[in-house]
Amino acid sequence: MDPQAVWGCFCLLCFSLLRAAKGNLLLSFQPRSLYQYRYTLDVQLQHTSTPSPWGAGMQAEALIHLHRLWRDRDGQELLQVQIHDLKAQRQPEEEKSQDSTRGSPVEIALSPEAQAELQQPVLIFWISGKVKAFYGNKAENILISNLKRGIVSLFQLQPHAGTTVEEDASGSCRVTYTVSNHSITKTKDLLSCSKPKSGFTSINKIFGVQWQPSSRSQYVVKDGLLQSVLAEESHLVAPALRSCSSIKITSRQQLQLVSPAMPGPAEVSGQSPKDVLAGMGAEPQPLGMASLPFRRVCTHCPSLRAFLKASDRQRVRTDTSKVATTWQFQRFIQMLRSAKKRDVLELLRRVPEEARPFLVEAAVATQSVASLAALSDFLDFSKEPKSLLEKFLYAAAFSPQPSGELLHLVLDKLDGKQLAPEIWETGMVAVGSLVGKLCQQKLCGLQVVERGVETLLRGLRGAEEEPEVVIYLLALGNARLPETIPTLLELAEDGPTAVTTAATSALQRFPAPHISSEVKRVMRRIFHQTRKSYDKTCRLAAAEILLDSHPLPMDVINILLATSEMEPEMATFLRLKVQNSLHDHHHLARKTMKDIMGDPRINNYNFFSKAGISSSFSGPLTVTQDLTSTFGLDLLFLEGGFLRKSVSDFSLLSHGQRLRAAQVTFEAQGMESMMGENLSEGEEELMAGMSATFLDVQLRPIIFFQGYTDLMAKVLLSSGEPTSVVRGNFLLMDHHQVIPLQSGLQVTVRLQGGLGLDISADMDVSIWEQELKTSISARGSLATDFQAELDSPFLQATLRSQTEAETSIHFDTKLRFSSSPVLMCLQLREEQVPYREVLTVSQSAGSQSSTARKGRRGTVHGREFTLHQANSKVCNLLLTAEKE
């Protein structure tokens, strides 16, 4: 037999088989036939941190009647879907015994109105598995309408394999189909779903919510008829910083053909679906397939109007480091979000003066139209105390997700006013922070953002005094706008010392992708002093930019080789900086530096033997599965043993995100003059000051003294009280997310985290004792409220996890430069940390409601961190001498 003929027959046979297989999966419903499906739904919410599952849930069961109303020659069908005999149950609220077995489910009584709405049919325009349109009653209860969307979504499928975009109750999502015999499997990528915009989150993902969703549906089709559907999805949501407080949401829908089709209504005549719909009594209206967002009405939430009526009996707490104050701060935010302008204004005017900063911070954190309008009327920048205005500006700068309206308010309050220097400086760094955060939200195109950028750039161009230029540069560092990099480079390379320092500091704030080859070229010229001489702190900043941003091997080698020609202290500092990066597993240049340090011509005793007392080191403080917190300390000394600069850094690393939680820098120059020594070049004036960065926001710098006369005056008139770096209440976490389940039910995830903080710092120079002491104290409280709310036509359930903690950290430095070499003692200690967690499950069905709670508390013992062995020996020596 001819081989070609055999091959042709074989191909024809394969084609016929494939065609037959494909034909078996083509979907259609017969005319004059009524199809009955049994529908079951099971939705559960569970706390995962308890030893046994504990949460809330509901089950529902109904009969779904489906029949064909119309069909055209192309196979397009109009189907009617109707719910019958729906029964719902909820979980009992109490565990019956120690083994966590539960009692029988509790029947949920449906109101007559709900039953009537549930039985109203909906129509779908359907083409072999694809729902092209959905029709129903727009006036219907949103939750019931969404439940019907969830049922209709089960009829959304395709009979062949592939990836496509489909719209159902979850939104418009990317789905992948696989086909095997009579089975069709659909996997939905819930992270790809687009849906009506609702909710918000913190800009920094460290303070957001981790969401891990999955969805899989299994269809069985025989002889062109849909036999069954099993759709399962799960969502694991948790605060990014605390995954052990996660809540798991599961939804399981099942649709099963009950029996062969029964006789049903006759088809309706018409040329198109539009004609059929027009001929119906109450014409159904077109509806979107995506679930509509539902907003639950809170009946027990605090009301500002009620607070005002009882304000004489209620006290506003002001101790920011106490967790009770932080909880009250969050309650005020909730009250203010639903309050009217006149009530907010009345509150601000009525409370005692000492409580106003607290309420101004709460009003800024709220960011409602009413609260911002009330602040606009209340704050008078020509009259109000400087401390209150500074509170307002810093509260705006620290906002986790600021709005354009907040920036507009800040700019209006600063524009054209004769301001105290402290308020103007704080205002500029706040504008920089707001502009940067709005651009991170992809809102750079807003007119008010463009106005903010122009305010900073125009001010920088017109600034005549060095201190003004420095403030504008710090503000641009907060903004971190790529288009300002050329300006920063120009000032870094050509400006005087103070300007160069501020410009390089601003460039250090940019992430590594923005450190281009041009930036690196300028940094090389500054470090190697190609065109002119630079202060040592400027050169070190340039070296750090090169080392921290995917450095070329030659850059690392050249920096290390250059240390052989440097002063011992500067060389020691840089070498330790390189060595320290080798121990940081997250450092971008770790591999490059490790390869270079493998070369014995560079990594040898003569090259790296310690010659000075300057140091640079960092290490972990706390390590959990979600978070690594680190402490770093850089100390740069002058050749005479005087401290030139110290940088204390506390950073957080979580889920690939890094946050500079707090960084405090002390700088001193001209200190040698007090001992009769020669001054270093560029350090003619005696000066000591401090700058701080908190939550990645650079604060305005503080000058302790400038000049010998000022030093003497501060020594004689000093109150002995430390300088406040930052003190207040901040909304750290603010997350609102709506998760539409495929079943049509809705879960709303909320996270609110408040931080009360009091950071103070002090620098004490004793000329007589020849000692320098610096101290940084941070007292704080953190309160987080994480909850997931389930909304359905029959049941509302809420799972809640509330966590609170108080802590206090102290970092002290003591230097004695009367001896040679200079003795230095570093002490970092953390006081005990009391914490508490409360888990709550609330359920409400009709007139019945219940709430159950579980809690735990404990204390983490205080500790003193051992920084390194040599430091411990010096501390023992100095502290023993101090006691004697």
N, C-alpha and C positions, 0 to 999 in steps of 0.2 A: 504494500500500500504506500502511496505517495506520502513522504514525511511531512510535506507542507500541508497536505489535506488533514493528516492526523493533528498537526499543531493548530490548524484552523478550527477543527471540531472541538479540540480541548479549550481553546480560547472562548468559543461560543458557549460551551457548557459552563465555564467559569462565570461568564457574563450573565448567563441566565440564572445561575445560582445566586450571584450577588444581587441581581435585580429582584429575585424572589425574596431574598433576605431583607432587602431594603423595603420591598413592598409590605412585608409583614409588620414593619415598624411605622409605616405611614399611619398617622392617627386621624380618626374621624368618628363622629357619633351619628347613629342612624336616625332617620326621621321617624316621627310618631312613636318614639321610644323614650321611656323615663328610666334614667340610670340612678341607682341608689348607692351611695358610698357612706361607709361608717368613718367618721372623723374623730380622732382623739388628739388631745393636746396636753402636754406635760411641761410645765415651766418651773424651774427651781433656782433659788438664790441661796448660796451657802457661804458662811464664813469658813475660810480654809485654815485659820490659825487655831481652831479648837481641835482637841484630840479626836472628836467624832463629828460627823457632819451636823451642822446646826444652822438653820435658816428658815426660809419661808418658801412656799410654793403653791401651785394650784394645778388642778387637772380639769379638763373639760371633755365632754363627749356629745356628739350630735350626729344626725343623719343629714347628708347633703344630697339634695335632689337636683339632677341636671338633665335638661333636655334641649334639643336643637330647635331654635325658632325659625332659622332661615339658612339657606346655603346657595351659593352661586356656582357657576360652571367651573370656576378656577379653584374650588375647594375651600373658599372662605366661608366661615360659619359664624352665626350669631347664636351664642349659648346663654341659657338662663340658669343661674346657680342660686339655690335657696337653702337656708339652714332650717332644720326642723328638730324639735325635741332636744334642745341643748340643755345639758345639765352640767353644773360646775361644782367642784369641791376644793377645799383648801386644807392645808396641813394643820393638825392640831398644834397649838402653841407650846404645849408642855411635853417634855419627854416623860414617858410613863414609868420608866425604871432605869436602873443603873446601866443596863446594857444598851441604852439609847434607842430601844424600840419605841415606836410611836403608836398612839392609839389610832382608831379608825378615822379616815378623812371626814371633815365636817362639811355637810351640804351647804351650799350657798344659795340663798333664796333670791330669785330674780324678780325684779319689779315688773308689773304688767307693761309699763312703758318700754323697758328693755326687751322683754319678750316680743313685743310688737315690732320693734325696730329690727331685732335679729331676724325675724321672719320675712322682712321686706327683701324681695329678690334683687340680685344684681345681674347685669348682662356683660358678657365679654365677647369681643370680636376676635375670633380664633382661627388660625391657619395652621393646621397640622402640628399643634403643640405650641405655637407662638401666640401669646396674648398681645394683640396689636392695639386694643383699646378696652377701656373699662368704664362701665356706665352704672350710675346709681343715684342716690338722693344726696345732694350737697348739704342739705339741712340736717342730715343725720348726725347723731352723736359721734364725735371724732373717734372715740375708742371702739365703738361698734363698727364704724366704717373701716377702721384699720384692721379689725379682726377679720372682716370679709376680704380685705386685701390679702391677708395672710393665707386664707383658704384658696383664693383665686391664684395666688403665687404658685401653688402646687401644680397647677395646670400649665405652667410656663416651662417648656422643655423643647428639645429638638431631637429628631430621630437619628441623627448621624453624628459622628465624632468631630471634634474641633473645638476651637476657642472663639468666643464671641462676647459681645456686651449685651446684657439683658437688663430689663427693668422689672423689678418686683417690689414687694413691701420693703426690702432692705435698701432700695434705691437703684441706681444704674450701676451695675457691677460687671466685672470681667468673670466669665464662667468657662469652665473646661468640661467637655463631655467625652466620655468613653462609652463604647457600645459593645456588648457581648451577648450574642443570642437574643433573648427577649429582655435583657436587662440594660438599662441606661443609667450611668452614674454621672452626676453633676457635682463638680467641686467649685464652690464660689469663693473668690478672693475678696473677703469683706473689707480688706484694707484699701481696695481699689474703688469702693463704692462712692459715687457722688450722690448727694441728697440735698434737700433744702438746708441752707446754712442756719445752724443754731449752735449756741454754745461758744466757749472761749477757753483759753488755757494760758498758763504762764509762758513767757517767751523762753526762759531757760528750762530745758527739758528735765533738768535735775529735779525741779520742783513741780513736775507734771505727773501724769498718770501713764503707767505702762499698760498697754491693751494688746492682748493676744487672742484674736478670734479665729474660729474655724467653722466651716459649713460644708456639709456633704448630703446629697440627696440621692436616693436609689429609686428608680422607676422600673416597673415591670409592665411590658406591653405585649399583648398577644392578639394576633389577628386584627391588628389596627386599633385595638381598644385598650385604654389605660386600665390596668388591673389594680395596681397599688402604688403608693408612694410612701417612702419613709424619709423624712427630712430631719436631720439632726444638726444643731449648731451649738457652739459653746464659746464663752467669752471669759477670759481671766483678766480682771482689772485690779490694779494695785498702785499705791503711791510709789513713784520711782525710787524714793529713798527707803521704802519699807515694804518689800514684797511679801513679808510674812503677814501683813494685814490685808491680803488680797481677798477678793470676793469672786466666787465662780458663778456664772450664769449659764444654765443649760436650757435648751428649748428642743422639744421633740414633737414633731407632727407626724401623724400617720393617717393615710387615706386608703381604704380597702373597699373594693367593689363587693357589695353584699350578695347580689344574686344576678342572674341574667336580666337583661333589660325587660321592663314591663311596658304594656301599652301606655303611650303618653299623648300629650296634646299634638294637634296637627300643626304643621309649619305655617308661617304667616307669609303672604305673598308680598312682593316688593322688588324693585330693581336694585336697591342698595340698602345697606344697614340704616342709612338715614331715613329712607322711606318707611322701614319697619318701625323704627323708633318713633317717628312722627305719628304713626297710626295707633300707638299705644295710648291708653287713657291718660295717665300721668307720665309725660315724656321723661325718661331717664336722662340725666345730665352726664356729660363726659367728666370723668375723674382721673387724676393721675394714679399710677400704680404705686408710687412710693408713699409710704406711710406719712401721715401728717403729724408734725410735732405737737405733743400735748403738754400743756403746762398745768401742773397740779396746783390747786388752791390750798395754801397752808392755813389751816384754821387755828393752829396753836403757836404760830410764829410771833415773836415780840413785835409790838407796835410802838412807834415813836410817839404817837399821840397819847397812848396809855402811859408811856414813861413820863411825858411832860406833865400829865395830870398827877402823877405820884412822885414827881422829881424832888419834892421837899423831903420825902422819906427814903430816897435812894441816893447813894453816894457814888461818885465816879472815882475809881481807883487811879492812882498816879504812879505807883511803884512798878516801873516797867519790867523789872527782873522777876516779878512774881507771876506765876502762871494764872492766878485768878484775874489779874489785870489783862492778860492776853486773851482769856476767854471772853471777858467783858468787851474787849476791843472787837472781837469777831461778832458778838451779839449786836453791837452798835452798827457794824457794817450791814448786817441783815436788816436792821430797823431802817437805816438810812436809804437802802436800795428801793424801798417801797414808799418812802416818805415824800411829802410835798415840800416845796421850797420854803413856804412860810413856817412850817414846823421845824425844818432844819435851821433856819435863821433864828427862830425863837430859842431853840436849844443852845446855839452858839452864844447868844446874847445873855441868856439867863444863868448859865452855869458859873461857878466861881472862877476867878481868873486863873488859878493854878490848874484847873481841869481843861481849860481851853486848848492847850497844845494837843492833848489826847484826842479831843473831839475833832480838831482840824485834821489830824492824821487819819481818823476814821472817815471823815468826809472825803478826803482825797482818795483813800483806798476804795471808797464806794464808786466814785466816778459816774454817778447818775447825773442826768441833766439837772435835776432839782438840787443836788448837793453842790455841784459846781457853780450853779447860779447863786446859791446861798453864800458860798465862799467868796464869789465875786463881789457881792454886796457887803459882806462882813469885813473882809480884809482891806485895810487902808494902809498902803505902804508908806504913807507920809506920817502916820500917827502910831500905828501898832508897835508894841515892843519888838525889838530886833529878834529876841528869842522865838517869838511866835511866828514871825515871818520866815525865819530860818527853818522852823519845823515844817511849815507849809512847803517850802522849796525842796527840802530833803525828802519829805514824804512823796512829792511828785517824782523826784529823781529815782526813788527806789520802787516805784510802782511796777508790779510784775508784768502788766500788759497795758501800758498807758494808751489813752485815746487821743485823737487829734484835738478834741475839745479841751483836754487838760493842758496840752502844750499851748493852745490858744490863750487860756486863762493866765498861764505863767508869763507868756510874752506880753500880754496886755498889762499885767501888773508891773513889769519891769520897764516897759517902753516909756521914754520921756520923763522918767522920775529922777529926782535928786536923791540917791540912795546912799546909805552908809556903806563904806567899803566892804564890810563883811557880807551884807545882803547882796550887793552887786556881784561879788565873787561867787557866793553860793548860787545865785540866780543863773550865772553863766554856766557853771558846771552842771546845774540841773537841766538847762536847755540842751546841753550836749548829750546828756543821758537820755532825755526824752526823744530827741531826734534819732539817736542811734537805735533805741528800742522800737520806734515806729517804723524805721527802715527795715529792721529785722522782721517786722510783720508785713513787709512788702507794701508799705504805705508811704514810701519816699515821694511819690507823686502828689501827695496832698499839698494844697496851697500853703497850709500852715507849717508843714515841714520845710518847704522851700523857704518860707519866711524865717524859720528858725536857723537854717543853714546860712542864709544871707546875713542874719544878725551876727553870727559868729565870724564869718569871713570878712564882712565889712568892718566889724570892730577890730579884728586882727590887723587889717590893712591900715586903719586909722590910729592904732594905739601908738603912743609916743613914749610911754614909760615902760621900762622892762617888766615890772610887776604886772601891768595890764597884759602885756604880750604873753607872759607865762600863764595867766588865768585862761586866756583864749585858747592857748595850746592844750591845757589840761581839759578844757571843754571839748576840743576836737578829738582828744584821746578818748573821752567818754562816747563821742558819736561814732568813731571808727568808720568814717566814710571813705571808701577807696579813692574818690575824686580829690580828697584833700592831701593825699600822700605826696604829690609833687611840692606843695606848699611846705609841708613838714620837712621834707628833705632839704629844701633850700634854706630854711631857717636853722636846721640842725647843722648844716655844713658851714654856713656863713655867719650865724648869729653870735652874739656874746655868750659867755659861759652859761649864765642862767637860762637864756633862750635855747641854747644848744641842749642843755640838760632836759628842759621841758619838752622840746621837740622829739628827742630820742626816746624819752619816756612815753610820749604819745604813740610813737611808732611801735614800741614794745607791746602796746595793747592790741595790735592787729593780729589776727590769726595767721598762721604760716602761709596759707595760699596767697595772701596779699603781699608777702615779702618777696618782691620780684627781683630780677637780676639787677635792675637799676637801683633798688633800695640797697642791695648787697654791695654794689659798687661804691655807693656813698658811704656805707658803714665801714668798708675797708679803708677808704681814704681818711675817715675820722680816726679809726683805730691806729692805723699806721702813720698818722699825721703827715700825709702826703703833701698837703697844701699849707697847713699851718699847725700850730701847737694847740692842744685841747686839754682841758682839765681831766684828771685821771678818772673821775666819775663818768664823764662823757665817753671816754675811750672804753671803759668797762661796759657801759650800756651798749655801745656799738658792737663790742665783742659778743655780748649776750645775744643780741639780735641775730648775729651770724651763726652762733652755736645752736640756737633754739629753733631754727627754721630750715630744716633739711640742708645742713651745711655741706659744701663740697669738701672732700678730703683735704684738698690743698688749703682751704680756709682754716681748718682745724690745725693742720701742721704749721702754717704760718703764724697763727696766734700763739701756739706753744713755743715756736722758735723765738718769737718776739719777746717772750718773757725773760729770756736770758739777758736782754739788754735793759730790762725795767728795774725800777726800785724794788727791793726785796718784798715789801708788803703787797704791792700791786701784783707782782709776779706770783707770790704765794696764793693770793686770792684767786687769780685766774686758773692756776694749775689745779687747785682744789675744786674749782667750778667744773672743770673738765672731768676730774676723777669722780665727782659726785654724780654726774650725769650717767656714769656707767652703772650705778646702783639703782637708777630710776628706770623701771621696766617700761614706763610709758613715754620716756623721752624720745623725741623724733630722731635724734642723732645717735642713739645708743649704739646701734650696729656700726655706724661709721667710726665712732670714737673707739669702739672695741677693736676694730680692725687696725686702727692707727696705733693704739696702745700695745698691739702685739709686736710692733717694731722695736727691738731693743735699742736702736739708736735714739729713740725718743723716750721710751719708757725705761729709764734706768735711774739708779740711785742719785747720781750726780745732778741729773736734770730735775728730779722731783723731790730731792731732799728738802725738808721744810726749813726756810730761812727766816720767815717772818711769823708774826702772831695773828695775822688776818686769817679768817676762816670762812668757809662756805660749806654748809651741809644741809641735808633734808632727810626726812624719814617718816614712816607711817606712824600716826597716832592711834587710829582705829581702823580696823578692816572688817567689813561684813560682806555678805554675798552681794549687796547692792552698792556699797559705798566704801571708798578708801579716803580717809582724811589724812592729810600730811602736814607736817610742820617743817618750815625751812628757815634758816637763819644765815644771813650774810653779814659779816663784820669786816669792815675795811679800816685799817689803822694807818696812821702816818708813821714816818720813820722814827719820830721821837716817842712813839708809844701812845699818842692821843687817838681817840676814836674819831674817824672822819665820817663814817656812815654805817648805820646798822639797819637791816631790813628783816623784819619778822613776818613770816608769811604762813597763813593757814589756808589750805586749798582743799577742795572736794573734787573727787573723781568718781563719776557714776555713769554707767551705761555709755561709755565713750565720750561723755561730756566732762569738761573741766571748768570749775568755777573758783575764782579767787574769793574765798569767803571773807577774809580780812587780811590786810597787809598794812603794817605800821612801819614807817620809816623815820628814823632820827638822823638828822644831819648836824654836824658841827664843823665850823671852820675858824681858823685863826686862833685856835686854843693854845698853840705853842707860844703865842705872845705873852700869855700869863706867866709862863715859866722863863721868860727872857730869851727864848730861842728864836731863830730866824723863821720867818713865815714861808710857807710853800708858795710857789708862783700861782697867782690868781686867787689867793686866799688872804688878801690884805685886811679884810674886815672881820672882826670877831662876831660870830653869829651862831645861833643854835635854833633849830626849828623841827617841825614834825609834819609829815603828810600821811594820809591814810586812804586806803581803798577798801570799800566795804561792798560786798555783793557785786563786784565788778564795776562799782561806781567810784570814781576818784573824787574825794572831798576836797574842799578848799584847804590849802596849806595853813599851818599855824606857826607863827614865829614866837619862840620863847624870849629871845632877846637879840638885839642887833646893835653892836657896838659896846664898848666897855662901860660907858655911862649908863646905858640901858640895863646892862647886866647888874651893875651895882644897885640901881633903883629897884629892879625886880627882886634882888636878894633881900634888900632892906624892907620892901613893902609886901613881900610875898605872904600870902595867907597860908601857905603850906598845903593847899588843896590841889589835887591833881587836875589836869586839864581834861575837860570832857571832849572826847573824839566824836562820838555819836551816842545819842540817847533818845529812845523813842520806841514806838510800836509800828511794825511794818507787816503788810500783808505779803507773806512769802509765797504762798501757794494759792492759786485761784483758778480752779478748773471746773468747767461745766460741759458735759458731753451727753448727747442724746444718742442712744444705740437703738435703732429700730430692728426688732427681731423679725425673722422671716415669717413668723407666725402672726405678725401684725401687732403684737404687744410691744410696749416700749419700756426700755430701761434708761433711767437718767443717772449718770454718775457725777457726783460732786466731790470736790476736794477743796478744803479751805484750811490754810495753815497760817497762823499768826506767830510773829516773833517779837518778843519784848527784849530790848537790848540796852545795855549800859556799858559802853567801853570808855575807859579813861586812861590817860597816859601821863607820865611825869618824868622830868629830867632834872636831876639835882647835881650841880657842880659844886664841889667843895674845894675852894682854893687852898684853904689852910690844911685840910686833911689830904689834899691831892687825890681826891676820889671823884669818880663819876658814877652816878647811879641812874638807871632808867627802869621804869616799871610800866607794865601794861596790864590792866585788869579788865576782864570781860565777864559780866554777869548777864545771864539771859534765861529766858523761858520760851518754850516752844509748845504750842497747842495745835493739834491737827484734828480735823473733823472730816472723815471719809465715809461716804455713804452711796448706796445704790438703791434706787427707787424703781419698783415694778408697778406699771399702770396697766390695768386691764378693765374691761367693762364690769367685771364681777369682784375684783380684788385689787386693793392697793397694799403693797408691802414695802418695807424699808429695812435694809440692813445697814448698820452704822458701826463704825469703829472710831472711837475718840481716844487720842493718845496725848499725854502731857509729860513734860519733864522740865526740870530746872537745873542749871549748871553754872559753874563759876570757874574761870581759868585765869591764872596769874603767871606772868612772865617777867622775871626780874633779872637785870644785869648789873653787876658791880665790878668796877675797874679801879685798881689802885696803881697809879703811875708814879708813886714815890719810890718804888723798887724797880730794879732792872733784872730780868725783863718785866714788863707790865703784867700784873696778875689780873686775871679775869674770871669771874664766876657767873655762870648762867643757871637760872632755876626756872623750870617750867612745871607747874603743878595744877592739878585739877581737883577741886573739892568733890565731895560725894554728890551723886546725881540721883535724886528721887524721881521715880517715874510711875505712871499709872495708865492702864488701858481699860476701857469699858466697851464691851460689845453689846449691841442692842438689836433685837428683832421686833418689828412692829407690823401688825396686820390689821386691815380694816376691810370688812365686807358688809355692805348695807349699814345697818345700825349697830353691828357688832364690831368691836375692836379689842386688841390685846397688845401688850408689850412685855417682853421678857429681856432680862439683862444678865450678863456675866462680866466679871471684872477680875483684874489682877494688878498687883502693885509690887514694887520692889525698890531696891537701892543699889546703885553701882558705887562701890567704895571709891573714895578719893585715892589719888596716886600722884607720885612725883616721878617725872620722866627722867631716866638716866640718858643724858645726851651723848656723852662719851666719857671714857675712863679718866683722861687727863683733866677734864672739867671737874669731875667729882673730887679729885685730889686738891685742886685749887680752891674749890668751894669749902672743903673741910678746913683748909688752912685759913682762909679769910673769915669764915664764920666763927671759928674757934678764937681767932684774934679779936673779933668784934665782941664776943662774950666776955673776954678778959678785960 
